Amino acid sequence: MLNEFDMKAAGWDDNPVHVERAAAISRAIIDTIPLTPEMTAFEFGAGTGITGFLLRDRLKKIILTDSSEEMVRIMKDKIRRSGAGNLTAKWFDLESEQWTGSRFSLVMTQMVLHHIEGIEEIFEKFHDLLIPGGYLAVADLYPEDGSFHGEGFTGHRGFDPEWLSEILVRKGFRDRSYRKCFEIKKQLTDTEIRSFDIFLLTALRE
């Protein structure tokens, strides 16, 4: 059965907001984390891999994972057509599975956390994915009133980065910092346009 993101996958890259958002988050990661060509990265909820393509020249290898088969299919096709040898797309649901492969210098995720029920549990998995001294980069919404997704959405209505930072400390991270990195404007009704802010939160695995 196709899920919500399977149905959105084909037109995902055609939305300029998705491209602009990934570009802004990528710039914030570059500005905040000392990336090197020896580093490897894991992206949780990579979608169509926009961020991975933007960062591929700065990292040795990036594993792009998503739980949407259609998103992964599109990523694989983009990788094949581009010849991006250091990008690998995998269907993998970190929320319900345990990663048993190698560990990484960087774990990143954008606009995925508010869909995840168990925040503490996913932070534990992020910690396990990282080598000691590895970096975590989480981009997501500041607290909002539910207008971003509208009625029927059962996930989180954004996050207070300070609250997330406190959880990270308990899960073995330090040197947390965050900053606003993007603003999304959404047409909610015929007459109302709202702005929603996105932060980038980074931390270092102890």
C-alpha positions in Angstrom: 0.0 0.0 0.0 1.3 3.4 -0.9 1.8 5.8 2.0 1.6 9.6 2.0 5.2 10.1 1.0 5.0 7.4 -1.7 2.2 9.4 -3.4 4.2 12.7 -3.0 7.5 11.4 -4.2 7.1 11.9 -8.0 6.5 15.6 -7.6 8.7 16.3 -4.6 11.6 17.9 -6.5 9.2 20.1 -8.5 8.3 22.0 -5.4 10.8 25.0 -5.1 10.2 25.2 -1.3 11.7 21.7 -0.9 14.8 22.6 -2.9 15.2 26.0 -1.2 14.7 24.4 2.3 17.3 21.7 1.6 19.7 24.3 0.3 19.3 26.5 3.4 19.7 23.5 5.7 22.8 22.3 3.8 24.4 25.8 4.1 23.7 25.8 7.8 25.3 22.4 8.2 28.3 23.6 6.3 28.6 26.7 8.4 28.1 24.8 11.7 29.9 21.5 11.3 33.6 21.2 10.2 32.9 18.8 7.3 35.9 17.0 5.8 36.4 14.7 2.8 37.1 11.8 5.1 33.7 11.9 6.9 30.8 9.5 6.3 27.1 10.5 6.8 23.8 8.8 7.3 20.6 10.7 6.5 17.4 9.6 8.2 14.3 10.3 6.1 16.2 11.5 3.1 13.2 11.9 0.8 14.5 12.3 -2.8 18.0 13.0 -1.6 18.2 16.7 -2.2 20.4 17.4 0.8 22.7 14.5 0.0 23.4 15.7 -3.5 24.1 19.2 -2.1 26.7 17.8 0.4 28.2 15.0 -1.7 31.3 16.9 -2.7 32.2 17.6 1.0 31.9 14.1 2.3 33.4 10.7 1.6 30.2 8.7 1.6 26.5 9.4 2.4 23.9 6.7 3.1 20.5 8.1 2.2 17.7 6.2 3.9 13.9 6.5 3.8 10.9 4.4 4.7 9.1 5.4 1.5 9.8 2.9 -1.3 8.9 5.5 -4.0 11.3 8.1 -2.5 14.1 5.5 -2.5 13.3 4.5 -6.0 13.6 8.2 -7.1 16.9 8.6 -5.2 18.4 5.5 -6.8 17.4 6.8 -10.2 18.9 10.2 -9.5 22.1 8.6 -8.3 22.3 6.4 -11.3 21.8 9.3 -13.7 24.2 11.6 -12.0 27.0 9.0 -11.5 27.3 10.1 -7.8 29.4 7.2 -6.6 29.6 8.3 -3.0 25.8 8.3 -2.5 23.8 5.2 -1.7 20.0 5.0 -1.3 18.5 2.4 1.0 14.9 1.6 2.0 15.3 1.5 5.8 13.0 2.5 8.7 15.2 3.5 11.6 12.2 4.2 13.8 11.3 0.5 13.8 14.6 -1.2 13.0 18.1 -1.3 14.3 21.0 -0.3 12.1 23.7 -3.1 12.1 26.1 -1.6 9.6 29.1 0.7 10.1 28.9 3.9 12.2 29.2 7.4 10.8 30.8 10.8 11.4 27.5 12.6 10.8 23.9 11.8 11.2 21.4 14.3 9.7 17.7 14.6 9.3 15.3 17.4 8.2 11.6 17.8 8.8 11.3 14.2 9.9 11.4 14.4 13.7 7.9 15.9 14.1 6.6 12.7 12.5 8.4 10.5 15.0 6.5 9.4 18.2 9.4 8.3 20.3 11.9 11.2 20.4 14.1 9.8 23.2 14.2 6.4 21.4 15.2 7.9 18.0 17.9 10.0 19.7 19.3 6.9 21.3 19.5 5.4 17.8 21.2 8.5 16.4 23.8 8.1 19.2 24.4 4.5 18.3 24.8 5.4 14.6 27.6 7.8 15.4 31.3 7.2 16.1 32.6 9.0 19.2 33.1 12.6 18.3 30.6 12.4 15.5 28.0 15.1 14.8 24.2 15.1 14.8 22.3 17.7 12.7 18.5 17.9 13.2 16.4 20.4 11.3 12.8 20.8 12.2 10.0 23.2 13.0 9.9 25.6 16.0 6.7 25.2 18.0 3.5 26.0 16.0 -0.2 25.8 16.6 -0.9 22.9 14.2 -1.6 25.0 11.2 1.5 23.7 9.3 0.0 20.3 8.7 -3.6 21.1 9.4 -6.4 18.9 10.8 -5.8 15.2 11.1 -2.1 15.4 11.7 -1.1 13.3 14.8 2.6 14.1 15.0 4.4 16.9 17.0 3.5 20.5 16.5 7.2 21.5 16.2 9.7 21.6 19.0 11.4 23.8 21.5 15.1 23.3 20.7 16.0 23.8 24.3 13.8 20.8 25.2 15.4 18.7 22.5 18.8 19.8 23.8 18.0 18.5 27.3 17.1 15.1 25.9 20.4 15.0 23.9 22.4 15.6 27.0 20.7 12.6 28.6 21.4 10.5 25.6 25.1 11.2 25.5 25.5 14.3 23.4 27.3 17.6 24.2 28.1 21.0 22.6 24.5 21.5 21.5 23.7 24.7 19.5 20.8 25.8 17.4 19.9 28.6 15.0 17.0 29.5 12.7 17.9 28.4 9.2 14.8 28.8 7.0 11.3 30.2 6.9 8.4 28.6 5.1 5.5 30.6 4.0 2.3 28.6 3.5 -1.1 29.6 2.1 -3.5 28.4 4.7 -6.7 30.0 3.3 -7.5 32.2 0.3 -6.6 35.2 2.4 -4.1 33.9 5.0 -0.4 33.3 4.5 1.6 32.1 7.6 5.3 31.9 8.2 6.8 28.9 9.9 10.4 28.9 11.1 12.8 26.0 10.9 15.9 25.5 13.2 19.0 23.5 12.8 20.1 21.8 16.0 23.6 20.3 16.1 25.3 18.3 18.8 28.5 16.2 19.3 28.4 12.5 20.4 30.5 11.9 23.5 
